[in-house]
Amino acid sequence: MNKILLITAAGYIVGIESLDKEDDHILKLHDVYINNPTQRLIDHFESLEIAKKQIIGHKKLSTLDAQNLISRWEANYFTTS
C-alpha cells in the first residue's frame, strides 16, 4: 500500500491516506510517523487527522521508500556511539 509524505510547519509526516472522505478540509491518515527535526523526535500513531491548510507539501511514496525514509530518521536520532 502506498504511503504519503506530508511537510508541515511541525515537521514531516508519513502515513497511509484513509479512504474515508467525509470532510474536504481534513486528511485522515493511519500508521503515521511524525518527524519533528527541531525537537529531534519521532512519534508513531495508529491514526491522525490533519487540517489540509496545515500541509505545506506532499509526495506519494512506495512502501519501501517510506520505510527507508523512516529508517534514516531513526538512524539519525537513535545512533549510539
Residue pairs with C-beta under 8 A, 6 or more apart in sequence:
1 16
1 63
2 16
2 60
2 61
2 62
2 63
3 14
3 15
3 16
3 31
3 60
3 61
3 62
3 63
3 65
3 66
4 14
4 15
4 16
4 17
4 29
4 58
4 59
4 60
4 61
5 12
5 13
5 14
5 58
5 59
5 60
5 61
5 66
5 69
6 12
6 13
6 14
6 15
6 27
6 50
6 55
6 57
6 58
7 13
7 55
7 56
7 57
7 58
8 50
8 54
8 55
8 56
9 54
9 56
10 34
10 36
10 54
11 34
11 35
11 36
11 37
11 38
12 34
12 35
12 37
12 73
13 29
13 32
13 33
13 34
13 35
13 48
13 50
14 32
14 33
14 35
14 61
14 66
14 69
14 70
15 29
15 30
15 31
15 32
15 33
15 48
16 29
16 30
16 31
17 27
17 28
17 29
18 28
18 29
18 30
18 47
20 28
24 52
25 51
25 52
25 53
26 49
26 50
26 51
26 52
27 49
27 50
27 51
27 52
27 55
28 47
28 48
28 49
29 47
29 48
29 49
29 50
30 46
30 47
30 48
31 46
32 44
32 45
32 46
32 47
32 48
33 42
33 43
33 44
33 70
33 73
34 42
34 43
34 44
34 45
34 48
35 41
35 42
35 73
36 42
36 43
40 77
41 77
42 70
42 73
42 74
42 77
61 69
